[in-house]
Amino acid sequence: MSIVKINVLSVSEEQRETLEQRFSARAGLVEDSDGFEWFELLRPVEGTDQYLVYTRWRDEESFQAWMEGPMKSAHQGGGAGGEGGPSGERPKPAARQSALWSFEVAHQASPKT
């Protein structure tokens, strides 16, 4: 069954718009990856400053291949962390801290049609 990776990003109020713009600007970087199934950027509503970056993959190998290929390239050039500035310097990350959670999908359901 599928696996889920959730990147937990602590983001200050002042950096929320920056983070969301950076994810918007990188649209399409993951969608064509072999084994990719789903992506969501979850914005905190109340009680936390943590965004959740939810990705779902066919298997661990697909996720690792993406991490070593497109993801690594995107982060070296800015990617979701930001686009390179005019002089090529890498912008400051929008998140103060991050953690990666990993899960296997044990059960799933979809709406009945």
CORJOKA-V423550 format. One record per run of one state. SS is the DSSP state (h for helix, s for strand, l for the rest). FROM is the first residue (numbers start at 1). TO is the last residue. If there is no record, write none. Layout:
ss->{SS	SS}
from->{FROM	FROM}
to->{TO	TO}
This chain:
ss->{l	s	l	h	l	s	l	s	l	h	l	h	l	s	l}
from->{1	3	12	13	26	36	43	50	58	60	77	79	82	95	105}
to->{2	11	12	25	35	42	49	57	59	76	78	81	94	104	113}
